[in-house]
Amino acid sequence: GLFLVVALVAVYVLYKVKKERLPAVVWLSAATLALAAYTFMTRAHDKHFYSFFALFAFVIFDKHVRLRLIIYVSMMAMGITNTLYSINYQYGGGPFLSQGAASWVSMVSVAATAVLVFELISEVYPVDKKLMVPKSKSGEGG
């Protein structure tokens, strides 16, 4: 369901994006799809999580550096938490994680996926960061 929606957005953005932005948008689309696969698929989803880091590393310094660094670091923390939770669930009596940790991992993953989808869409429809409205052709919001 939701993974298919993200995939359709990625394909649409790749079709509509300007040629000079295409290489960076391809990497961003691939990273977004990897993160969406991790977030929305239910079985054996961890394999998609690790590919997100390799793909996202190619676009982390392209633009919106601060936001992308925050996403990268939060996803690393989430990956460690997810791994510890999996060990705890698999072997029982693990380190310190409870069901609350699984909820935290899910919330961070959904939020990061939503931000990357927004960034994908903003590649085609630029957004004025101050007003959060689409830019007009004259450069003014509205």
Backbone torsions as a table, in degrees:
resi	resn	phi	psi	omega
1	GLY	NA	-78.2	-175.5
2	LEU	-69.0	-33.3	176.7
3	PHE	-62.7	-39.6	178.3
4	LEU	-63.4	-38.2	176.9
5	VAL	-62.3	-46.3	179.2
6	VAL	-63.3	-40.3	178.8
7	ALA	-63.3	-41.2	178.0
8	LEU	-64.9	-39.4	176.3
9	VAL	-62.4	-44.3	-179.5
10	ALA	-62.2	-43.9	179.1
11	VAL	-64.4	-42.9	178.6
12	TYR	-61.0	-44.8	180.0
13	VAL	-63.9	-42.5	178.7
14	LEU	-63.0	-32.1	178.8
15	TYR	-73.1	-36.2	-173.0
16	LYS	-95.5	-15.7	-172.3
17	VAL	-69.7	153.0	178.1
18	LYS	-67.1	148.2	-175.4
19	LYS	-59.0	-38.3	-177.3
20	GLU	-70.1	-20.3	179.0
21	ARG	-95.4	-6.0	-172.4
22	LEU	-57.2	-47.1	-178.3
23	PRO	-58.4	-44.6	179.7
24	ALA	-67.8	-36.6	-178.5
25	VAL	-71.5	-31.0	175.6
26	VAL	-62.0	-46.0	179.2
27	TRP	-65.8	-41.1	178.1
28	LEU	-64.1	-40.7	177.8
29	SER	-63.6	-43.7	179.8
30	ALA	-63.7	-42.7	178.3
31	ALA	-65.1	-40.5	179.0
32	THR	-64.3	-41.5	178.3
33	LEU	-66.2	-38.1	176.8
34	ALA	-63.5	-43.2	178.9
35	LEU	-68.2	-37.8	177.5
36	ALA	-66.1	-37.6	176.7
37	ALA	-63.5	-41.6	176.8
38	TYR	-63.6	-41.4	-173.7
39	THR	-74.5	-42.7	-168.9
40	PHE	-104.6	-17.1	177.1
41	MET	-87.4	148.7	-169.9
42	THR	-101.3	-31.5	-176.4
43	ARG	-107.4	134.7	177.1
44	ALA	51.2	44.7	-176.3
45	HIS	-83.3	-15.5	-176.8
46	ASP	-61.8	-29.9	-179.5
47	LYS	-62.5	-30.2	178.2
48	HIS	-74.5	-27.1	-178.0
49	PHE	-65.7	-41.1	-177.7
50	TYR	-72.1	-31.9	176.9
51	SER	-69.7	-25.6	176.6
52	PHE	-57.1	-43.3	-177.5
53	PHE	-63.6	-42.6	179.7
54	ALA	-66.1	-43.0	-178.2
55	LEU	-72.0	-39.9	-177.4
56	PHE	-71.8	-24.0	178.9
57	ALA	-62.5	-26.5	179.9
58	PHE	-73.7	-21.1	-176.6
59	VAL	-118.0	3.8	-172.9
60	ILE	-62.9	-31.7	-178.1
61	PHE	-105.4	13.1	-178.9
62	ASP	-68.7	-56.9	173.7
63	LYS	-160.6	167.5	-175.3
64	HIS	53.3	48.2	-172.3
65	VAL	-58.3	-45.2	-177.2
66	ARG	-61.0	-46.8	179.8
67	LEU	-62.5	-43.2	-178.4
68	ARG	-70.1	-34.3	174.9
69	LEU	-65.7	-39.9	177.2
70	ILE	-62.1	-43.7	177.7
71	ILE	-61.4	-45.5	-177.4
72	TYR	-62.3	-46.9	-179.1
73	VAL	-67.4	-42.2	179.4
74	SER	-65.4	-35.3	177.6
75	MET	-70.2	-32.8	175.2
76	MET	-65.0	-44.6	177.5
77	ALA	-62.7	-40.4	178.7
78	MET	-65.5	-37.9	178.6
79	GLY	-62.9	-40.6	176.9
80	ILE	-64.9	-44.3	178.8
81	THR	-62.2	-42.2	179.9
82	ASN	-63.5	-41.6	179.2
83	THR	-65.0	-43.7	178.0
84	LEU	-64.0	-39.4	178.2
85	TYR	-64.6	-40.5	179.0
86	SER	-63.5	-41.0	177.3
87	ILE	-64.1	-43.6	178.6
88	ASN	-60.8	-44.1	-178.9
89	TYR	-68.3	-40.6	-176.7
90	GLN	-69.2	-44.8	-172.6
91	TYR	-106.6	-9.4	178.8
92	GLY	70.5	143.7	176.8
93	GLY	64.8	31.3	-179.3
94	GLY	-69.2	-164.6	-170.1
95	PRO	-53.4	-74.7	-171.2
96	PHE	-154.2	4.6	-169.1
97	LEU	-91.6	142.3	179.2
98	SER	-119.9	-169.6	177.7
99	GLN	-63.2	-27.9	177.5
100	GLY	-60.2	-33.6	178.3
101	ALA	-65.3	-38.6	178.4
102	ALA	-64.9	-37.9	177.8
103	SER	-65.9	-40.7	178.8
104	TRP	-62.5	-44.5	179.2
105	VAL	-60.0	-43.3	-179.8
106	SER	-65.2	-43.5	-178.5
107	MET	-64.2	-44.2	179.7
108	VAL	-64.5	-40.8	-179.4
109	SER	-65.1	-44.3	178.4
110	VAL	-65.1	-42.1	-179.9
111	ALA	-63.9	-44.9	-180.0
112	ALA	-65.0	-39.0	177.3
113	THR	-63.0	-43.0	179.8
114	ALA	-63.0	-41.0	179.6
115	VAL	-65.1	-41.7	-180.0
116	LEU	-69.2	-35.8	175.2
117	VAL	-64.1	-41.5	176.5
118	PHE	-60.3	-42.0	178.3
119	GLU	-64.7	-37.8	176.1
120	LEU	-60.8	-47.7	-179.1
121	ILE	-63.6	-36.8	-179.4
122	SER	-70.0	-13.1	173.6
123	GLU	-69.2	-30.7	179.7
124	VAL	-95.3	-41.5	-179.6
125	TYR	-118.0	88.1	-177.4
126	PRO	-57.8	143.3	-176.8
127	VAL	-119.2	135.7	174.4
128	ASP	-74.0	116.9	-174.2
129	LYS	-65.0	-28.5	-179.4
130	LYS	-75.2	-43.4	-174.7
131	LEU	-99.3	-17.4	-177.2
132	MET	57.1	39.7	175.0
133	VAL	-125.0	152.2	178.8
134	PRO	-61.5	142.6	178.9
135	LYS	-76.0	140.0	174.4
136	SER	-85.7	172.8	-178.6
137	LYS	-65.4	-25.9	180.0
138	SER	-82.3	-4.0	178.1
139	GLY	93.8	-4.4	178.3
140	GLU	-100.0	151.0	178.5
141	GLY	-69.9	155.6	174.5
142	GLY	108.2	NA	NA
